[in-house]
């Protein structure tokens, strides 16, 4: 899937998708001039970000519970 199609799928600008690829957050390959991303790589990134958000929320709740 190309970055513009991917951007539509995750409802984010194509520039953001290209930035994720640049940072290495999203694995991509370039079989010529077009940059492509596998569906499985996108699913892994989304799952990892959801897990990260869940962990951060649990940590916030734990800190809040410890405060007097």
Predicted model as a PDB file, atoms N, CA, C, CB and O in Angstrom, pLDDT in the B-factor column:
MODEL        1                                                                  
ATOM      1  N   UNK A   1       0.851  -1.148   0.000  1.00 85.00           N  
ATOM      2  CA  UNK A   1       0.000   0.000   0.000  1.00 85.00           C  
ATOM      3  C   UNK A   1       0.914   1.233   0.000  1.00 85.00           C  
ATOM      4  CB  UNK A   1      -0.977  -0.015   1.223  1.00 85.00           C  
ATOM      5  O   UNK A   1       1.891   1.279   0.747  1.00 85.00           O  
ATOM      6  N   UNK A   2       0.606   2.205  -0.814  1.00 85.00           N  
ATOM      7  CA  UNK A   2       1.429   3.412  -0.875  1.00 85.00           C  
ATOM      8  C   UNK A   2       1.050   4.356   0.277  1.00 85.00           C  
ATOM      9  CB  UNK A   2       1.258   4.127  -2.252  1.00 85.00           C  
ATOM     10  O   UNK A   2       0.009   4.187   0.913  1.00 85.00           O  
ATOM     11  N   UNK A   3       1.897   5.333   0.530  1.00 82.00           N  
ATOM     12  CA  UNK A   3       1.709   6.197   1.700  1.00 82.00           C  
ATOM     13  C   UNK A   3       0.408   6.996   1.646  1.00 82.00           C  
ATOM     14  CB  UNK A   3       2.876   7.149   1.827  1.00 82.00           C  
ATOM     15  O   UNK A   3      -0.206   7.232   2.687  1.00 82.00           O  
ATOM     16  N   UNK A   4      -0.019   7.412   0.471  1.00 85.00           N  
ATOM     17  CA  UNK A   4      -1.275   8.181   0.399  1.00 85.00           C  
ATOM     18  C   UNK A   4      -2.483   7.296   0.712  1.00 85.00           C  
ATOM     19  CB  UNK A   4      -1.438   8.817  -0.999  1.00 85.00           C  
ATOM     20  O   UNK A   4      -3.417   7.738   1.381  1.00 85.00           O  
ATOM     21  N   UNK A   5      -2.470   6.049   0.234  1.00 88.00           N  
ATOM     22  CA  UNK A   5      -3.558   5.114   0.562  1.00 88.00           C  
ATOM     23  C   UNK A   5      -3.553   4.794   2.056  1.00 88.00           C  
ATOM     24  CB  UNK A   5      -3.425   3.808  -0.264  1.00 88.00           C  
ATOM     25  O   UNK A   5      -4.600   4.702   2.697  1.00 88.00           O  
ATOM     26  N   UNK A   6      -2.361   4.629   2.579  1.00 85.00           N  
ATOM     27  CA  UNK A   6      -2.197   4.333   3.993  1.00 85.00           C  
ATOM     28  C   UNK A   6      -2.709   5.493   4.846  1.00 85.00           C  
ATOM     29  CB  UNK A   6      -0.725   4.041   4.312  1.00 85.00           C  
ATOM     30  O   UNK A   6      -3.361   5.275   5.867  1.00 85.00           O  
ATOM     31  N   UNK A   7      -2.415   6.712   4.430  1.00 85.00           N  
ATOM     32  CA  UNK A   7      -2.865   7.901   5.157  1.00 85.00           C  
ATOM     33  C   UNK A   7      -4.392   7.941   5.229  1.00 85.00           C  
ATOM     34  CB  UNK A   7      -2.326   9.183   4.484  1.00 85.00           C  
ATOM     35  O   UNK A   7      -4.956   8.272   6.272  1.00 85.00           O  
ATOM     36  N   UNK A   8      -5.047   7.614   4.148  1.00 87.00           N  
ATOM     37  CA  UNK A   8      -6.511   7.585   4.149  1.00 87.00           C  
ATOM     38  C   UNK A   8      -7.016   6.524   5.117  1.00 87.00           C  
ATOM     39  CB  UNK A   8      -7.054   7.315   2.729  1.00 87.00           C  
ATOM     40  O   UNK A   8      -7.992   6.742   5.834  1.00 87.00           O  
ATOM     41  N   UNK A   9      -6.352   5.382   5.136  1.00 85.00           N  
ATOM     42  CA  UNK A   9      -6.798   4.273   5.987  1.00 85.00           C  
ATOM     43  C   UNK A   9      -6.701   4.612   7.470  1.00 85.00           C  
ATOM     44  CB  UNK A   9      -5.976   3.026   5.693  1.00 85.00           C  
ATOM     45  O   UNK A   9      -7.566   4.213   8.250  1.00 85.00           O  
ATOM     46  N   UNK A  10      -5.671   5.336   7.868  1.00 83.00           N  
ATOM     47  CA  UNK A  10      -5.497   5.671   9.283  1.00 83.00           C  
ATOM     48  C   UNK A  10      -5.943   7.100   9.607  1.00 83.00           C  
ATOM     49  CB  UNK A  10      -4.043   5.490   9.679  1.00 83.00           C  
ATOM     50  O   UNK A  10      -5.735   7.582  10.721  1.00 83.00           O  
ATOM     51  N   UNK A  11      -6.545   7.759   8.647  1.00 84.00           N  
ATOM     52  CA  UNK A  11      -7.092   9.119   8.818  1.00 84.00           C  
ATOM     53  C   UNK A  11      -6.052  10.103   9.339  1.00 84.00           C  
ATOM     54  CB  UNK A  11      -8.279   9.091   9.770  1.00 84.00           C  
ATOM     55  O   UNK A  11      -6.265  10.779  10.345  1.00 84.00           O  
ATOM     56  N   UNK A  12      -4.936  10.169   8.644  1.00 84.00           N  
ATOM     57  CA  UNK A  12      -3.861  11.087   8.997  1.00 84.00           C  
ATOM     58  C   UNK A  12      -3.238  11.616   7.712  1.00 84.00           C  
ATOM     59  CB  UNK A  12      -2.792  10.390   9.894  1.00 84.00           C  
ATOM     60  O   UNK A  12      -3.361  10.968   6.672  1.00 84.00           O  
ATOM     61  N   UNK A  13      -2.582  12.754   7.745  1.00 89.00           N  
ATOM     62  CA  UNK A  13      -1.956  13.275   6.524  1.00 89.00           C  
ATOM     63  C   UNK A  13      -0.844  12.351   6.007  1.00 89.00           C  
ATOM     64  CB  UNK A  13      -1.386  14.672   6.784  1.00 89.00           C  
ATOM     65  O   UNK A  13      -0.180  11.666   6.785  1.00 89.00           O  
ATOM     66  N   UNK A  14      -0.658  12.345   4.701  1.00 89.00           N  
ATOM     67  CA  UNK A  14       0.384  11.523   4.085  1.00 89.00           C  
ATOM     68  C   UNK A  14       1.768  11.923   4.593  1.00 89.00           C  
ATOM     69  CB  UNK A  14       0.327  11.644   2.555  1.00 89.00           C  
ATOM     70  O   UNK A  14       2.662  11.082   4.682  1.00 89.00           O  
ATOM     71  N   UNK A  15       1.949  13.191   4.923  1.00 91.00           N  
ATOM     72  CA  UNK A  15       3.236  13.652   5.453  1.00 91.00           C  
ATOM     73  C   UNK A  15       3.565  12.959   6.768  1.00 91.00           C  
ATOM     74  CB  UNK A  15       3.221  15.173   5.652  1.00 91.00           C  
ATOM     75  O   UNK A  15       4.722  12.634   7.033  1.00 91.00           O  
ATOM     76  N   UNK A  16       2.549  12.734   7.585  1.00 89.00           N  
ATOM     77  CA  UNK A  16       2.747  12.046   8.860  1.00 89.00           C  
ATOM     78  C   UNK A  16       3.191  10.617   8.628  1.00 89.00           C  
ATOM     79  CB  UNK A  16       1.463  12.071   9.698  1.00 89.00           C  
ATOM     80  O   UNK A  16       4.079  10.115   9.316  1.00 89.00           O  
ATOM     81  N   UNK A  17       2.572   9.960   7.655  1.00 88.00           N  
ATOM     82  CA  UNK A  17       2.946   8.585   7.325  1.00 88.00           C  
ATOM     83  C   UNK A  17       4.396   8.540   6.854  1.00 88.00           C  
ATOM     84  CB  UNK A  17       2.006   8.004   6.240  1.00 88.00           C  
ATOM     85  O   UNK A  17       5.159   7.665   7.263  1.00 88.00           O  
ATOM     86  N   UNK A  18       4.769   9.475   6.001  1.00 91.00           N  
ATOM     87  CA  UNK A  18       6.160   9.516   5.530  1.00 91.00           C  
ATOM     88  C   UNK A  18       7.119   9.788   6.685  1.00 91.00           C  
ATOM     89  CB  UNK A  18       6.329  10.591   4.441  1.00 91.00           C  
ATOM     90  O   UNK A  18       8.230   9.258   6.696  1.00 91.00           O  
ATOM     91  N   UNK A  19       6.712  10.599   7.652  1.00 91.00           N  
ATOM     92  CA  UNK A  19       7.539  10.884   8.825  1.00 91.00           C  
ATOM     93  C   UNK A  19       7.709   9.621   9.681  1.00 91.00           C  
ATOM     94  CB  UNK A  19       6.912  12.026   9.665  1.00 91.00           C  
ATOM     95  O   UNK A  19       8.809   9.343  10.157  1.00 91.00           O  
ATOM     96  N   UNK A  20       6.629   8.859   9.880  1.00 90.00           N  
ATOM     97  CA  UNK A  20       6.724   7.600  10.614  1.00 90.00           C  
ATOM     98  C   UNK A  20       7.726   6.663   9.947  1.00 90.00           C  
ATOM     99  CB  UNK A  20       5.345   6.925  10.708  1.00 90.00           C  
ATOM    100  O   UNK A  20       8.505   5.985  10.617  1.00 90.00           O  
ATOM    101  N   UNK A  21       7.693   6.636   8.628  1.00 92.00           N  
ATOM    102  CA  UNK A  21       8.634   5.787   7.887  1.00 92.00           C  
ATOM    103  C   UNK A  21      10.057   6.301   8.097  1.00 92.00           C  
ATOM    104  CB  UNK A  21       8.281   5.756   6.367  1.00 92.00           C  
ATOM    105  O   UNK A  21      10.976   5.518   8.335  1.00 92.00           O  
ATOM    106  N   UNK A  22      10.232   7.608   8.009  1.00 93.00           N  
ATOM    107  CA  UNK A  22      11.548   8.216   8.206  1.00 93.00           C  
ATOM    108  C   UNK A  22      12.111   7.908   9.599  1.00 93.00           C  
ATOM    109  CB  UNK A  22      11.462   9.730   8.000  1.00 93.00           C  
ATOM    110  O   UNK A  22      13.302   7.631   9.742  1.00 93.00           O  
ATOM    111  N   UNK A  23      11.252   7.959  10.620  1.00 92.00           N  
ATOM    112  CA  UNK A  23      11.676   7.691  11.990  1.00 92.00           C  
ATOM    113  C   UNK A  23      11.927   6.210  12.246  1.00 92.00           C  
ATOM    114  CB  UNK A  23      10.639   8.201  12.957  1.00 92.00           C  
ATOM    115  O   UNK A  23      12.580   5.841  13.222  1.00 92.00           O  
ATOM    116  N   UNK A  24      11.401   5.365  11.358  1.00 91.00           N  
ATOM    117  CA  UNK A  24      11.545   3.928  11.562  1.00 91.00           C  
ATOM    118  C   UNK A  24      10.407   3.327  12.371  1.00 91.00           C  
ATOM    119  CB  UNK A  24      12.850   3.639  12.244  1.00 91.00           C  
ATOM    120  O   UNK A  24      10.455   2.150  12.727  1.00 91.00           O  
ATOM    121  N   UNK A  25       9.390   4.117  12.663  1.00 89.00           N  
ATOM    122  CA  UNK A  25       8.226   3.603  13.393  1.00 89.00           C  
ATOM    123  C   UNK A  25       7.394   2.671  12.523  1.00 89.00           C  
ATOM    124  CB  UNK A  25       7.358   4.760  13.895  1.00 89.00           C  
ATOM    125  O   UNK A  25       6.722   1.768  13.023  1.00 89.00           O  
ATOM    126  N   UNK A  26       7.448   2.901  11.225  1.00 91.00           N  
ATOM    127  CA  UNK A  26       6.678   2.117  10.267  1.00 91.00           C  
ATOM    128  C   UNK A  26       7.627   1.570   9.216  1.00 91.00           C  
ATOM    129  CB  UNK A  26       5.552   2.970   9.613  1.00 91.00           C  
ATOM    130  O   UNK A  26       8.320   2.327   8.535  1.00 91.00           O  
ATOM    131  N   UNK A  27       7.652   0.258   9.089  1.00 92.00           N  
ATOM    132  CA  UNK A  27       8.543  -0.389   8.139  1.00 92.00           C  
ATOM    133  C   UNK A  27       7.996  -0.222   6.719  1.00 92.00           C  
ATOM    134  CB  UNK A  27       8.717  -1.886   8.488  1.00 92.00           C  
ATOM    135  O   UNK A  27       6.796  -0.376   6.489  1.00 92.00           O  
ATOM    136  N   UNK A  28       8.869   0.089   5.783  1.00 92.00           N  
ATOM    137  CA  UNK A  28       8.471   0.295   4.390  1.00 92.00           C  
ATOM    138  C   UNK A  28       9.578  -0.206   3.470  1.00 92.00           C  
ATOM    139  CB  UNK A  28       8.165   1.795   4.112  1.00 92.00           C  
ATOM    140  O   UNK A  28      10.711  -0.417   3.902  1.00 92.00           O  
ATOM    141  N   UNK A  29       9.241  -0.391   2.219  1.00 91.00           N  
ATOM    142  CA  UNK A  29      10.240  -0.785   1.227  1.00 91.00           C  
ATOM    143  C   UNK A  29       9.973  -0.012  -0.058  1.00 91.00           C  
ATOM    144  CB  UNK A  29      10.210  -2.329   0.970  1.00 91.00           C  
ATOM    145  O   UNK A  29       8.871   0.487  -0.286  1.00 91.00           O  
ATOM    146  N   UNK A  30      10.995   0.074  -0.885  1.00 90.00           N  
ATOM    147  CA  UNK A  30      10.927   0.907  -2.078  1.00 90.00           C  
ATOM    148  C   UNK A  30      11.351   0.090  -3.300  1.00 90.00           C  
ATOM    149  CB  UNK A  30      11.821   2.166  -1.922  1.00 90.00           C  
ATOM    150  O   UNK A  30      12.536   0.038  -3.628  1.00 90.00           O  
ATOM    151  N   UNK A  31      10.392  -0.549  -3.975  1.00 89.00           N  
ATOM    152  CA  UNK A  31      10.728  -1.351  -5.155  1.00 89.00           C  
ATOM    153  C   UNK A  31      10.753  -0.511  -6.436  1.00 89.00           C  
ATOM    154  CB  UNK A  31       9.728  -2.496  -5.309  1.00 89.00           C  
ATOM    155  O   UNK A  31      10.117  -0.876  -7.425  1.00 89.00           O  
ATOM    156  N   UNK A  32      11.456   0.571  -6.428  1.00 90.00           N  
ATOM    157  CA  UNK A  32      11.471   1.511  -7.540  1.00 90.00           C  
ATOM    158  C   UNK A  32      11.346   2.907  -6.975  1.00 90.00           C  
ATOM    159  CB  UNK A  32      10.332   1.214  -8.559  1.00 90.00           C  
ATOM    160  O   UNK A  32      12.082   3.273  -6.058  1.00 90.00           O  
ATOM    161  N   UNK A  33      10.426   3.693  -7.507  1.00 89.00           N  
ATOM    162  CA  UNK A  33      10.251   5.070  -7.015  1.00 89.00           C  
ATOM    163  C   UNK A  33       9.199   5.187  -5.924  1.00 89.00           C  
ATOM    164  CB  UNK A  33       9.879   5.981  -8.158  1.00 89.00           C  
ATOM    165  O   UNK A  33       9.199   6.150  -5.158  1.00 89.00           O  
ATOM    166  N   UNK A  34       8.311   4.220  -5.852  1.00 89.00           N  
ATOM    167  CA  UNK A  34       7.208   4.311  -4.900  1.00 89.00           C  
ATOM    168  C   UNK A  34       7.558   3.625  -3.579  1.00 89.00           C  
ATOM    169  CB  UNK A  34       5.942   3.692  -5.496  1.00 89.00           C  
ATOM    170  O   UNK A  34       8.138   2.539  -3.576  1.00 89.00           O  
ATOM    171  N   UNK A  35       7.211   4.250  -2.474  1.00 89.00           N  
ATOM    172  CA  UNK A  35       7.420   3.677  -1.145  1.00 89.00           C  
ATOM    173  C   UNK A  35       6.156   2.911  -0.766  1.00 89.00           C  
ATOM    174  CB  UNK A  35       7.756   4.792  -0.080  1.00 89.00           C  
ATOM    175  O   UNK A  35       5.052   3.454  -0.819  1.00 89.00           O  
ATOM    176  N   UNK A  36       6.327   1.643  -0.382  1.00 92.00           N  
ATOM    177  CA  UNK A  36       5.185   0.796  -0.053  1.00 92.00           C  
ATOM    178  C   UNK A  36       5.291   0.275   1.371  1.00 92.00           C  
ATOM    179  CB  UNK A  36       5.082  -0.370  -1.034  1.00 92.00           C  
ATOM    180  O   UNK A  36       6.384   0.109   1.914  1.00 92.00           O  
ATOM    181  N   UNK A  37       4.128   0.020   1.962  1.00 92.00           N  
ATOM    182  CA  UNK A  37       4.045  -0.511   3.324  1.00 92.00           C  
ATOM    183  C   UNK A  37       3.118  -1.728   3.278  1.00 92.00           C  
ATOM    184  CB  UNK A  37       3.519   0.583   4.350  1.00 92.00           C  
ATOM    185  O   UNK A  37       2.057  -1.700   2.654  1.00 92.00           O  
ATOM    186  N   UNK A  38       3.539  -2.777   3.944  1.00 91.00           N  
ATOM    187  CA  UNK A  38       2.691  -3.979   4.025  1.00 91.00           C  
ATOM    188  C   UNK A  38       1.579  -3.743   5.048  1.00 91.00           C  
ATOM    189  CB  UNK A  38       3.539  -5.244   4.414  1.00 91.00           C  
ATOM    190  O   UNK A  38       1.769  -3.027   6.031  1.00 91.00           O  
ATOM    191  N   UNK A  39       0.425  -4.349   4.805  1.00 86.00           N  
ATOM    192  CA  UNK A  39      -0.698  -4.233   5.741  1.00 86.00           C  
ATOM    193  C   UNK A  39      -0.316  -4.748   7.124  1.00 86.00           C  
ATOM    194  CB  UNK A  39      -1.916  -5.002   5.215  1.00 86.00           C  
ATOM    195  O   UNK A  39      -0.705  -4.165   8.136  1.00 86.00           O  
ATOM    196  N   UNK A  40       0.445  -5.836   7.168  1.00 88.00           N  
ATOM    197  CA  UNK A  40       0.833  -6.413   8.454  1.00 88.00           C  
ATOM    198  C   UNK A  40       1.725  -5.457   9.242  1.00 88.00           C  
ATOM    199  CB  UNK A  40       1.554  -7.748   8.242  1.00 88.00           C  
ATOM    200  O   UNK A  40       1.621  -5.386  10.467  1.00 88.00           O  
ATOM    201  N   UNK A  41       2.599  -4.722   8.554  1.00 90.00           N  
ATOM    202  CA  UNK A  41       3.461  -3.755   9.235  1.00 90.00           C  
ATOM    203  C   UNK A  41       2.632  -2.613   9.821  1.00 90.00           C  
ATOM    204  CB  UNK A  41       4.522  -3.199   8.263  1.00 90.00           C  
ATOM    205  O   UNK A  41       2.911  -2.140  10.923  1.00 90.00           O  
ATOM    206  N   UNK A  42       1.628  -2.178   9.094  1.00 85.00           N  
ATOM    207  CA  UNK A  42       0.733  -1.131   9.606  1.00 85.00           C  
ATOM    208  C   UNK A  42      -0.013  -1.645  10.834  1.00 85.00           C  
ATOM    209  CB  UNK A  42      -0.274  -0.677   8.510  1.00 85.00           C  
ATOM    210  O   UNK A  42      -0.097  -0.950  11.847  1.00 85.00           O  
ATOM    211  N   UNK A  43      -0.549  -2.850  10.747  1.00 84.00           N  
ATOM    212  CA  UNK A  43      -1.295  -3.415  11.872  1.00 84.00           C  
ATOM    213  C   UNK A  43      -0.420  -3.524  13.115  1.00 84.00           C  
ATOM    214  CB  UNK A  43      -1.855  -4.791  11.503  1.00 84.00           C  
ATOM    215  O   UNK A  43      -0.879  -3.248  14.224  1.00 84.00           O  
ATOM    216  N   UNK A  44       0.846  -3.929  12.936  1.00 86.00           N  
ATOM    217  CA  UNK A  44       1.772  -4.039  14.066  1.00 86.00           C  
ATOM    218  C   UNK A  44       2.026  -2.671  14.703  1.00 86.00           C  
ATOM    219  CB  UNK A  44       3.103  -4.663  13.608  1.00 86.00           C  
ATOM    220  O   UNK A  44       2.059  -2.552  15.928  1.00 86.00           O  
ATOM    221  N   UNK A  45       2.203  -1.646  13.878  1.00 86.00           N  
ATOM    222  CA  UNK A  45       2.458  -0.311  14.404  1.00 86.00           C  
ATOM    223  C   UNK A  45       1.243   0.213  15.176  1.00 86.00           C  
ATOM    224  CB  UNK A  45       2.822   0.651  13.263  1.00 86.00           C  
ATOM    225  O   UNK A  45       1.392   0.787  16.255  1.00 86.00           O  
ATOM    226  N   UNK A  46       0.055   0.020  14.629  1.00 81.00           N  
ATOM    227  CA  UNK A  46      -1.172   0.479  15.283  1.00 81.00           C  
ATOM    228  C   UNK A  46      -1.353  -0.249  16.607  1.00 81.00           C  
ATOM    229  CB  UNK A  46      -2.403   0.255  14.369  1.00 81.00           C  
ATOM    230  O   UNK A  46      -1.691   0.367  17.618  1.00 81.00           O  
ATOM    231  N   UNK A  47      -1.127  -1.562  16.604  1.00 82.00           N  
ATOM    232  CA  UNK A  47      -1.262  -2.341  17.829  1.00 82.00           C  
ATOM    233  C   UNK A  47      -0.254  -1.877  18.884  1.00 82.00           C  
ATOM    234  CB  UNK A  47      -1.073  -3.837  17.534  1.00 82.00           C  
ATOM    235  O   UNK A  47      -0.595  -1.748  20.059  1.00 82.00           O  
ATOM    236  N   UNK A  48       0.974  -1.632  18.465  1.00 83.00           N  
ATOM    237  CA  UNK A  48       2.011  -1.169  19.392  1.00 83.00           C  
ATOM    238  C   UNK A  48       1.649   0.197  19.970  1.00 83.00           C  
ATOM    239  CB  UNK A  48       3.379  -1.099  18.683  1.00 83.00           C  
ATOM    240  O   UNK A  48       1.863   0.439  21.158  1.00 83.00           O  
ATOM    241  N   UNK A  49       1.107   1.086  19.153  1.00 82.00           N  
ATOM    242  CA  UNK A  49       0.754   2.414  19.653  1.00 82.00           C  
ATOM    243  C   UNK A  49      -0.433   2.336  20.607  1.00 82.00           C  
ATOM    244  CB  UNK A  49       0.434   3.360  18.486  1.00 82.00           C  
ATOM    245  O   UNK A  49      -0.496   3.092  21.576  1.00 82.00           O  
ATOM    246  N   UNK A  50      -1.375   1.428  20.345  1.00 78.00           N  
ATOM    247  CA  UNK A  50      -2.505   1.263  21.254  1.00 78.00           C  
ATOM    248  C   UNK A  50      -2.041   0.700  22.586  1.00 78.00           C  
ATOM    249  CB  UNK A  50      -3.569   0.349  20.636  1.00 78.00           C  
ATOM    250  O   UNK A  50      -2.511   1.127  23.640  1.00 78.00           O  
ATOM    251  N   UNK A  51      -1.115  -0.261  22.546  1.00 68.00           N  
ATOM    252  CA  UNK A  51      -0.574  -0.821  23.779  1.00 68.00           C  
ATOM    253  C   UNK A  51       0.183   0.243  24.556  1.00 68.00           C  
ATOM    254  CB  UNK A  51       0.343  -2.013  23.477  1.00 68.00           C  
ATOM    255  O   UNK A  51       0.082   0.311  25.781  1.00 68.00           O  
ATOM    256  N   UNK A  52       0.943   1.077  23.847  1.00 69.00           N  
ATOM    257  CA  UNK A  52       1.676   2.153  24.502  1.00 69.00           C  
ATOM    258  C   UNK A  52       0.737   3.134  25.175  1.00 69.00           C  
ATOM    259  CB  UNK A  52       2.551   2.880  23.503  1.00 69.00           C  
ATOM    260  O   UNK A  52       1.012   3.596  26.283  1.00 69.00           O  
ATOM    261  N   UNK A  53      -0.355   3.452  24.526  1.00 78.00           N  
ATOM    262  CA  UNK A  53      -1.330   4.374  25.104  1.00 78.00           C  
ATOM    263  C   UNK A  53      -1.985   3.759  26.341  1.00 78.00           C  
ATOM    264  CB  UNK A  53      -2.401   4.748  24.060  1.00 78.00           C  
ATOM    265  O   UNK A  53      -2.219   4.450  27.333  1.00 78.00           O  
ATOM    266  N   UNK A  54      -2.277   2.469  26.280  1.00 77.00           N  
ATOM    267  CA  UNK A  54      -2.873   1.790  27.423  1.00 77.00           C  
ATOM    268  C   UNK A  54      -1.904   1.766  28.601  1.00 77.00           C  
ATOM    269  CB  UNK A  54      -3.285   0.364  27.044  1.00 77.00           C  
ATOM    270  O   UNK A  54      -2.307   1.992  29.742  1.00 77.00           O  
ATOM    271  N   UNK A  55      -0.632   1.492  28.331  1.00 72.00           N  
ATOM    272  CA  UNK A  55       0.372   1.463  29.401  1.00 72.00           C  
ATOM    273  C   UNK A  55       0.528   2.850  30.030  1.00 72.00           C  
ATOM    274  CB  UNK A  55       1.732   0.967  28.856  1.00 72.00           C  
ATOM    275  O   UNK A  55       0.631   2.973  31.250  1.00 72.00           O  
ATOM    276  N   UNK A  56       0.545   3.876  29.207  1.00 70.00           N  
ATOM    277  CA  UNK A  56       0.687   5.235  29.723  1.00 70.00           C  
ATOM    278  C   UNK A  56      -0.506   5.595  30.609  1.00 70.00           C  
ATOM    279  CB  UNK A  56       0.819   6.244  28.562  1.00 70.00           C  
ATOM    280  O   UNK A  56      -0.336   6.223  31.654  1.00 70.00           O  
ATOM    281  N   UNK A  57      -1.692   5.205  30.200  1.00 78.00           N  
ATOM    282  CA  UNK A  57      -2.891   5.488  30.991  1.00 78.00           C  
ATOM    283  C   UNK A  57      -2.826   4.768  32.332  1.00 78.00           C  
ATOM    284  CB  UNK A  57      -4.160   5.072  30.224  1.00 78.00           C  
ATOM    285  O   UNK A  57      -3.164   5.353  33.361  1.00 78.00           O  
ATOM    286  N   UNK A  58      -2.395   3.505  32.336  1.00 77.00           N  
ATOM    287  CA  UNK A  58      -2.270   2.765  33.598  1.00 77.00           C  
ATOM    288  C   UNK A  58      -1.245   3.423  34.516  1.00 77.00           C  
ATOM    289  CB  UNK A  58      -1.872   1.302  33.327  1.00 77.00           C  
ATOM    290  O   UNK A  58      -1.453   3.494  35.727  1.00 77.00           O  
ATOM    291  N   UNK A  59      -0.146   3.902  33.952  1.00 74.00           N  
ATOM    292  CA  UNK A  59       0.892   4.561  34.754  1.00 74.00           C  
ATOM    293  C   UNK A  59       0.351   5.850  35.359  1.00 74.00           C  
ATOM    294  CB  UNK A  59       2.144   4.857  33.897  1.00 74.00           C  
ATOM    295  O   UNK A  59       0.622   6.144  36.523  1.00 74.00           O  
ATOM    296  N   UNK A  60      -0.412   6.625  34.584  1.00 76.00           N  
ATOM    297  CA  UNK A  60      -1.017   7.857  35.106  1.00 76.00           C  
ATOM    298  C   UNK A  60      -1.960   7.545  36.268  1.00 76.00           C  
ATOM    299  CB  UNK A  60      -1.780   8.602  33.988  1.00 76.00           C  
ATOM    300  O   UNK A  60      -1.953   8.236  37.286  1.00 76.00           O  
ATOM    301  N   UNK A  61      -2.765   6.506  36.107  1.00 80.00           N  
ATOM    302  CA  UNK A  61      -3.700   6.120  37.170  1.00 80.00           C  
ATOM    303  C   UNK A  61      -2.949   5.670  38.426  1.00 80.00           C  
ATOM    304  CB  UNK A  61      -4.633   4.993  36.680  1.00 80.00           C  
ATOM    305  O   UNK A  61      -3.354   5.995  39.542  1.00 80.00           O  
ATOM    306  N   UNK A  62      -1.878   4.940  38.248  1.00 78.00           N  
ATOM    307  CA  UNK A  62      -1.090   4.456  39.391  1.00 78.00           C  
ATOM    308  C   UNK A  62      -0.466   5.630  40.135  1.00 78.00           C  
ATOM    309  CB  UNK A  62       0.011   3.473  38.923  1.00 78.00           C  
ATOM    310  O   UNK A  62      -0.478   5.649  41.366  1.00 78.00           O  
ATOM    311  N   UNK A  63       0.077   6.605  39.419  1.00 76.00           N  
ATOM    312  CA  UNK A  63       0.668   7.785  40.055  1.00 76.00           C  
ATOM    313  C   UNK A  63      -0.397   8.575  40.799  1.00 76.00           C  
ATOM    314  CB  UNK A  63       1.361   8.678  39.011  1.00 76.00           C  
ATOM    315  O   UNK A  63      -0.156   9.078  41.896  1.00 76.00           O  
ATOM    316  N   UNK A  64      -1.565   8.682  40.200  1.00 78.00           N  
ATOM    317  CA  UNK A  64      -2.657   9.431  40.825  1.00 78.00           C  
ATOM    318  C   UNK A  64      -3.122   8.749  42.100  1.00 78.00           C  
ATOM    319  CB  UNK A  64      -3.830   9.582  39.853  1.00 78.00           C  
ATOM    320  O   UNK A  64      -3.461   9.423  43.073  1.00 78.00           O  
ATOM    321  N   UNK A  65      -3.143   7.429  42.110  1.00 77.00           N  
ATOM    322  CA  UNK A  65      -3.584   6.679  43.291  1.00 77.00           C  
ATOM    323  C   UNK A  65      -2.587   6.787  44.431  1.00 77.00           C  
ATOM    324  CB  UNK A  65      -3.800   5.214  42.936  1.00 77.00           C  
ATOM    325  O   UNK A  65      -2.978   6.722  45.596  1.00 77.00           O  
ATOM    326  N   UNK A  66      -1.305   6.951  44.121  1.00 71.00           N  
ATOM    327  CA  UNK A  66      -0.269   7.026  45.146  1.00 71.00           C  
ATOM    328  C   UNK A  66      -0.263   8.376  45.839  1.00 71.00           C  
ATOM    329  CB  UNK A  66       1.092   6.754  44.538  1.00 71.00           C  
ATOM    330  O   UNK A  66       0.082   8.457  47.018  1.00 71.00           O  
ATOM    331  N   UNK A  67      -0.632   9.423  45.147  1.00 63.00           N  
ATOM    332  CA  UNK A  67      -0.638  10.775  45.725  1.00 63.00           C  
ATOM    333  C   UNK A  67      -1.653  10.873  46.861  1.00 63.00           C  
ATOM    334  CB  UNK A  67      -0.954  11.827  44.639  1.00 63.00           C  
ATOM    335  O   UNK A  67      -2.773  10.380  46.734  1.00 63.00           O  
ATOM    336  N   UNK A  68      -1.264  11.514  47.984  1.00 60.00           N  
ATOM    337  CA  UNK A  68      -2.207  11.664  49.111  1.00 60.00           C  
ATOM    338  C   UNK A  68      -3.273  12.686  48.848  1.00 60.00           C  
ATOM    339  CB  UNK A  68      -1.473  12.040  50.362  1.00 60.00           C  
ATOM    340  O   UNK A  68      -4.131  12.917  49.701  1.00 60.00           O  
TER     341      UNK A  68                                                      
ENDMDL                                                                          
END                                                                             
